[in-house]
Amino acid sequence: MSHTPLNTPLCDLLGCEYPLIQTAMGWIADARLVAATCNAGAFGFLAGAVMSPQEVDAALGELKSLTDKPFGLNLHFFQPGAEEIVDIAIRHGVRAVSYGRGPSSQMIDKLKGAGIVCIPTVGALKHAVKAVQLGADAVVVQGSEGGGHTGAVASTVLLPQVLDALEVPVVAAGGFRDGRGLAAALAFGAAGIAMGTRFLMTRESPVPDATKARYTGAETQEIIVSDKLDGLPQRMIRNRALRELENSSAAGLLLRAIRNGLAYRKYTGATLGSLLKSAWGMRRSNDLSIGQTMMAANAPMMIQEAMVRGHPDAGILPSGQVAGAIDDLPGCAELVARIVDEAHQRLAALGCNTP
C-alpha cells in the first residue's frame, strides 16, 4: 500500500485499502453488502449478532464466494450459540470481529490466539479503556450522533478524550457520511471512520425500497434518542411505531416485550434455556434491570418489521442523525470513491501531501 494520509494503521490492521468501516447493522449488513463494501476498498462487518450459528456459517461461506478481500464478523458474546459462532469465525478465516455489550475475556483471548483482530464499538471513555484492558486491538468510538444504541457525548467531545487515553488505533463513528468527515476525523488523530447509516443508504443494502425512501426523506430533527424500545438509549427516526412505544404504559411495554421474546425464540430456534442464559449474561455484563433485560427482545423483532418486511411505519428505524443530510442511494463503489476523492481534496486544501 502507498503511504498517504489515507493509509493509516487501521488499513494495515484490517488489510483494507481505505480507513473506512461499514458497521454491522442487524438485518442489513448481509453478505452482499459486506462484499460490495470490501470490494470497493473499505472494510465491512457481517451482522452475525442477529443470526444463529448455522446462519453465520452459511453467510460467511456466501461472503467468501463474493469477495477475496478481508472481512469482519459482528457478534454479541452473550447471544445464543456465541461460542460456536467464535469457532465458525476462526474456521472461516475472518479477519476481524466486532462486538459491543457484554465482552468476554475468554472469547477475546480465543479470537486473538487465532490471529483475529478484536475491535469493539463503545460509546463512553470508561468503556473504551476497559475494552483495551480486555485485549481489544482497536476501538470504534461512537458519539451520540450515531444510530441505534448510543451514548450521550457528541463525537467531537468523546473522540479526543478516547484518543488521549488509548494507544491502540481509534476509529470515529457517529455523524460521518463523506470525505469531509473522514478528513476531520484524521485531523483529530483517528485512524479512520465507521459508518452505518451511510452504507444502509446504498443500492447494495438489502433494506426494502419503501424503508429506504423513509430514510432519504427523514429530517434531522426527527431522528431522536429514546429508551422505550429496549430500555436503553437508542437513536431512531420518529415514526408511528416509536410514538406508540412512547405512549405505552410500563405494563404495555412489558407485554410487548414478552410477545416479541416468544417470537424471537421461534425465529432463532433457540431453546428457552439458552435465551434465559443469554438474558442473564446480558444483565450481568451491562448492569441492566430485569425489565430492561426483558425488553431486549423488542429491538430485533421490531427492527425486522421495517428492515426485512418493508413496513417502515410499523417497525423501528435505527438511524444516525446524518440520515437527515443524505438524499441519495449510490452503489458502494461509487460511495467509497466519492469519500476518498473528497478526503484527498480537503487534506490537500489543508496542505497535506496527497497523491
C-alpha positions as CSV (number, residue, x, y, z in Angstrom):
1,M,0.0,0.0,0.0
2,S,1.2,3.5,-0.7
3,H,1.9,5.8,2.2
4,T,-0.6,8.6,2.0
5,P,-2.7,10.3,4.7
6,L,-5.4,7.7,4.0
7,N,-3.1,4.8,4.5
8,T,-3.5,4.6,8.3
9,P,-2.7,1.9,10.9
10,L,-6.3,0.8,10.5
11,C,-5.6,-0.2,6.9
12,D,-2.6,-2.3,8.0
13,L,-4.6,-3.9,10.8
14,L,-7.6,-4.9,8.7
15,G,-6.0,-5.3,5.3
16,C,-8.2,-2.8,3.6
17,E,-7.2,-0.1,1.1
18,Y,-9.0,2.8,2.8
19,P,-9.7,3.6,6.5
20,L,-13.5,3.2,6.2
21,I,-15.5,0.7,8.1
22,Q,-19.1,-0.4,7.3
23,T,-20.7,-1.3,10.6
24,A,-22.6,-4.5,11.3
25,M,-26.2,-3.3,11.2
26,G,-28.7,-6.1,12.2
27,W,-30.8,-7.4,9.2
28,I,-28.8,-5.0,6.9
29,A,-25.1,-6.0,6.8
30,D,-25.6,-9.2,4.8
31,A,-23.1,-11.0,2.7
32,R,-23.9,-8.9,-0.4
33,L,-23.5,-5.5,1.3
34,V,-20.3,-6.6,3.1
35,A,-18.8,-8.0,-0.1
36,A,-19.6,-4.8,-2.1
37,T,-18.0,-2.7,0.7
38,C,-14.8,-4.8,0.8
39,N,-14.5,-4.9,-3.0
40,A,-14.7,-1.1,-3.0
41,G,-11.6,-0.9,-0.7
42,A,-13.3,-0.4,2.6
43,F,-13.9,-3.0,5.4
44,G,-17.3,-4.5,6.1
45,F,-18.6,-6.4,9.1
46,L,-21.3,-9.1,8.7
47,A,-24.2,-8.7,11.1
48,G,-23.8,-12.1,12.9
49,A,-25.4,-10.8,16.1
50,V,-28.9,-11.4,14.7
51,M,-28.0,-14.8,13.2
52,S,-27.9,-18.4,14.5
53,P,-24.6,-20.3,14.2
54,Q,-25.9,-22.1,11.2
55,E,-26.9,-18.8,9.5
56,V,-23.5,-17.3,10.3
57,D,-21.7,-20.3,8.8
58,A,-23.8,-20.0,5.6
59,A,-23.4,-16.2,5.3
60,L,-19.6,-16.4,5.7
61,G,-19.5,-19.1,3.0
62,E,-21.5,-16.8,0.7
63,L,-19.4,-13.8,1.5
64,K,-16.2,-15.7,0.6
65,S,-17.7,-16.5,-2.7
66,L,-18.4,-12.8,-3.4
67,T,-15.0,-11.3,-2.4
68,D,-11.4,-12.2,-1.9
69,K,-10.8,-9.2,0.3
70,P,-10.6,-9.4,4.1
71,F,-13.9,-9.0,6.0
72,G,-15.2,-9.0,9.5
73,L,-18.0,-10.5,11.7
74,N,-20.0,-8.9,14.4
75,L,-21.5,-10.8,17.4
76,H,-22.7,-10.4,21.0
77,F,-20.8,-12.7,23.3
78,F,-24.0,-13.3,25.3
79,Q,-26.1,-14.3,22.3
80,P,-27.3,-17.9,22.0
81,G,-24.6,-20.0,20.3
82,A,-21.9,-17.4,20.8
83,E,-19.1,-19.9,21.5
84,E,-20.0,-21.9,18.4
85,I,-20.0,-18.7,16.3
86,V,-16.5,-17.9,17.5
87,D,-15.3,-21.3,16.3
88,I,-17.1,-20.7,13.0
89,A,-15.3,-17.3,12.6
90,I,-12.0,-18.9,13.2
91,R,-12.7,-21.7,10.7
92,H,-13.7,-19.3,8.0
93,G,-10.6,-17.1,8.5
94,V,-12.4,-13.9,9.5
95,R,-10.0,-11.0,9.6
96,A,-11.7,-9.1,12.5
97,V,-14.6,-9.5,15.0
98,S,-16.6,-6.5,16.3
99,Y,-18.7,-6.6,19.4
100,G,-20.3,-4.2,21.9
101,R,-22.0,-5.0,25.2
102,G,-21.0,-7.9,27.3
103,P,-17.4,-8.5,26.3
104,S,-16.0,-12.0,27.3
105,S,-12.3,-12.0,28.1
106,Q,-12.1,-15.8,27.4
107,M,-13.6,-15.4,23.9
108,I,-11.5,-12.4,23.1
109,D,-8.4,-14.4,24.1
110,K,-9.5,-17.3,21.9
111,L,-10.0,-14.9,18.9
112,K,-6.7,-13.2,19.4
113,G,-5.0,-16.6,19.7
114,A,-6.3,-17.4,16.2
115,G,-4.9,-14.1,14.8
116,I,-8.3,-12.4,14.6
117,V,-8.4,-8.7,15.2
118,C,-10.8,-7.6,18.1
119,I,-12.4,-4.2,17.5
120,P,-15.3,-3.4,19.8
121,T,-17.7,-0.4,19.5
122,V,-18.0,1.8,22.6
123,G,-19.9,4.9,23.5
124,A,-18.1,6.1,26.6
125,L,-14.5,6.8,27.6
126,K,-14.5,4.2,30.5
127,H,-15.8,1.5,28.2
128,A,-13.0,2.3,25.7
129,V,-10.4,1.9,28.4
130,K,-11.9,-1.3,29.7
131,A,-12.1,-2.7,26.2
132,V,-8.4,-2.3,25.7
133,Q,-7.7,-3.8,29.1
134,L,-9.6,-6.9,27.9
135,G,-7.5,-7.2,24.8
136,A,-9.0,-5.0,22.1
137,D,-6.6,-4.3,19.2
138,A,-8.5,-1.2,18.1
139,V,-11.7,0.6,19.2
140,V,-14.6,2.2,17.3
141,V,-15.9,5.1,19.4
142,Q,-19.4,6.2,18.6
143,G,-20.6,9.7,19.6
144,S,-24.2,10.4,20.4
145,E,-25.0,11.3,16.8
146,G,-24.7,7.6,15.9
147,G,-27.7,5.4,15.1
148,G,-29.0,2.5,17.2
149,H,-27.7,2.2,20.8
150,T,-25.7,5.3,21.5
151,G,-24.2,7.3,24.4
152,A,-24.7,10.8,25.5
153,V,-21.5,12.5,24.4
154,A,-21.0,14.1,20.9
155,S,-18.3,12.7,18.7
156,T,-16.3,16.0,18.8
157,V,-16.0,15.7,22.6
158,L,-15.8,12.0,23.0
159,L,-13.3,11.2,20.2
160,P,-10.4,13.4,21.6
161,Q,-11.0,12.1,25.1
162,V,-10.6,8.5,23.9
163,L,-7.6,9.3,21.7
164,D,-5.8,10.9,24.7
165,A,-6.5,7.8,26.8
166,L,-5.6,5.0,24.4
167,E,-2.5,3.9,22.4
168,V,-4.4,1.5,20.0
169,P,-6.0,2.7,16.8
170,V,-9.2,4.6,17.4
171,V,-12.0,4.8,14.8
172,A,-14.5,7.6,14.8
173,A,-18.2,6.9,14.4
174,G,-21.4,8.9,14.8
175,G,-22.2,11.7,12.3
176,F,-19.9,10.6,9.4
177,R,-21.0,10.3,5.8
178,D,-18.4,11.9,3.5
179,G,-14.8,12.8,2.7
180,R,-15.0,15.9,4.8
181,G,-15.9,13.8,7.8
182,L,-13.0,11.4,7.1
183,A,-10.5,14.3,6.8
184,A,-11.8,15.8,10.1
185,A,-11.5,12.5,11.9
186,L,-8.0,12.1,10.7
187,A,-7.2,15.6,11.8
188,F,-8.4,14.7,15.3
189,G,-6.0,11.8,15.3
190,A,-8.4,8.9,14.5
191,A,-7.2,6.0,12.3
192,G,-10.4,6.1,10.2
193,I,-14.2,6.4,10.4
194,A,-17.0,3.8,10.7
195,M,-20.4,4.4,9.1
196,G,-23.7,2.5,9.4
197,T,-26.5,4.8,8.1
198,R,-24.5,5.8,5.1
199,F,-24.0,2.2,4.0
200,L,-27.6,1.4,4.8
201,M,-28.5,4.0,2.2
202,T,-26.8,2.3,-0.8
203,R,-28.0,0.2,-3.7
204,E,-26.5,-3.0,-2.3
205,S,-28.2,-2.6,1.1
206,P,-31.0,-5.3,1.4
207,V,-33.4,-2.8,3.0
208,P,-36.7,-2.7,1.1
209,D,-37.3,0.3,-1.2
210,A,-40.2,1.6,1.0
211,T,-37.9,1.7,4.0
212,K,-35.0,3.3,2.1
213,A,-37.4,6.0,0.9
214,R,-38.3,6.8,4.6
215,Y,-34.6,7.3,5.3
216,T,-33.9,9.5,2.4
217,G,-36.9,11.6,3.3
218,A,-36.0,11.9,7.0
219,E,-35.5,15.3,8.6
220,T,-32.5,15.7,11.0
221,Q,-34.7,16.9,13.9
222,E,-37.0,13.8,13.8
223,I,-34.0,11.4,14.4
224,I,-34.2,11.2,18.2
225,V,-33.0,9.2,21.1
226,S,-35.5,7.1,23.1
227,D,-35.2,4.3,25.7
228,K,-38.7,3.0,25.0
229,L,-37.7,0.2,22.6
230,D,-35.5,-1.9,24.9
231,G,-34.8,0.2,28.0
232,L,-31.5,1.6,26.6
233,P,-30.9,4.9,24.8
234,Q,-31.3,4.3,21.1
235,R,-31.4,6.8,18.2
236,M,-34.2,6.2,15.7
237,I,-36.4,8.0,13.2
238,R,-39.6,9.0,14.9
239,N,-42.5,7.2,13.2
240,R,-45.8,5.7,14.2
241,A,-44.3,2.6,15.9
242,L,-42.0,4.7,18.0
243,R,-44.8,7.1,19.0
244,E,-46.9,4.1,20.1
245,L,-44.0,2.9,22.3
246,E,-43.5,6.3,23.8
247,N,-47.2,6.5,24.7
248,S,-47.4,2.9,26.2
249,S,-47.6,2.2,29.9
250,A,-45.0,0.2,31.7
251,A,-47.3,-2.8,31.7
252,G,-47.9,-2.4,27.9
253,L,-44.2,-2.3,27.2
254,L,-43.6,-5.4,29.3
255,L,-46.4,-7.3,27.5
256,R,-45.0,-6.3,24.1
257,A,-41.5,-7.5,25.2
258,I,-42.9,-10.9,26.2
259,R,-44.7,-11.3,22.8
260,N,-41.5,-10.3,21.0
261,G,-39.4,-12.6,23.1
262,L,-41.6,-15.5,22.2
263,A,-41.4,-14.5,18.5
264,Y,-37.7,-14.1,18.7
265,R,-37.3,-17.6,20.2
266,K,-39.4,-19.1,17.4
267,Y,-37.4,-17.1,14.8
268,T,-34.0,-18.2,16.0
269,G,-34.9,-21.7,17.1
270,A,-33.2,-21.1,20.4
271,T,-34.2,-23.1,23.4
272,L,-35.8,-21.3,26.4
273,G,-32.8,-22.2,28.4
274,S,-30.3,-20.7,26.0
275,L,-32.4,-17.5,25.8
276,L,-32.5,-17.2,29.6
277,K,-28.8,-17.8,29.8
278,S,-28.3,-15.1,27.2
279,A,-30.5,-12.7,29.1
280,W,-28.8,-13.4,32.4
281,G,-25.3,-12.8,30.8
282,M,-26.5,-9.5,29.2
283,R,-27.9,-8.3,32.6
284,R,-24.7,-9.1,34.4
285,S,-22.5,-7.6,31.8
286,N,-24.4,-4.4,31.4
287,D,-25.9,-3.7,34.8
288,L,-29.4,-3.8,33.3
289,S,-32.6,-4.1,35.3
290,I,-34.8,-7.2,34.9
291,G,-37.3,-5.0,33.0
292,Q,-34.6,-3.7,30.6
293,T,-33.3,-7.3,30.0
294,M,-36.8,-8.5,29.2
295,M,-37.3,-5.6,26.8
296,A,-34.2,-6.5,24.8
297,A,-36.3,-8.8,22.5
298,N,-38.3,-5.8,21.3
299,A,-35.4,-4.4,19.2
300,P,-34.7,-7.3,16.8
301,M,-38.3,-8.1,16.1
302,M,-39.4,-4.5,15.6
303,I,-36.4,-3.6,13.5
304,Q,-37.0,-6.7,11.4
305,E,-40.5,-5.4,10.6
306,A,-39.0,-2.3,8.9
307,M,-35.7,-3.7,7.6
308,V,-36.9,-7.1,6.3
309,R,-40.6,-6.9,5.7
310,G,-40.5,-3.3,4.4
311,H,-43.1,-1.7,6.7
312,P,-41.3,1.5,7.8
313,D,-44.2,2.9,9.9
314,A,-44.9,-0.4,11.7
315,G,-41.3,-1.2,12.6
316,I,-38.4,0.6,14.2
317,L,-35.9,2.7,12.1
318,P,-32.5,2.9,13.8
319,S,-30.6,5.8,12.3
320,G,-27.8,8.2,12.8
321,Q,-28.6,11.9,12.7
322,V,-26.7,12.0,9.5
323,A,-29.6,10.5,7.6
324,G,-31.2,13.9,7.6
325,A,-28.3,15.1,5.4
326,I,-28.4,12.2,2.9
327,D,-30.8,12.0,0.0
328,D,-29.2,9.6,-2.5
329,L,-28.6,5.8,-2.8
330,P,-25.2,5.3,-4.5
331,G,-23.6,2.0,-5.1
332,C,-20.8,1.1,-2.5
333,A,-18.0,1.5,-5.1
334,E,-19.3,5.0,-6.0
335,L,-19.7,5.9,-2.4
336,V,-16.3,4.9,-1.3
337,A,-14.6,6.5,-4.4
338,R,-16.5,9.8,-3.6
339,I,-15.4,9.8,0.0
340,V,-11.8,9.1,-0.8
341,D,-11.7,11.8,-3.5
342,E,-13.3,14.4,-1.2
343,A,-11.0,13.5,1.7
344,H,-7.9,13.9,-0.6
345,Q,-9.3,17.3,-1.7
346,R,-9.9,18.5,1.9
347,L,-6.5,17.3,3.1
348,A,-4.8,18.9,0.1
349,A,-6.5,22.2,0.9
350,L,-5.0,21.9,4.4
351,G,-1.5,21.5,2.9
352,C,-1.2,17.7,3.4
353,N,0.7,15.7,0.9
354,T,-1.8,13.6,-1.2
355,P,-1.3,11.7,-4.5
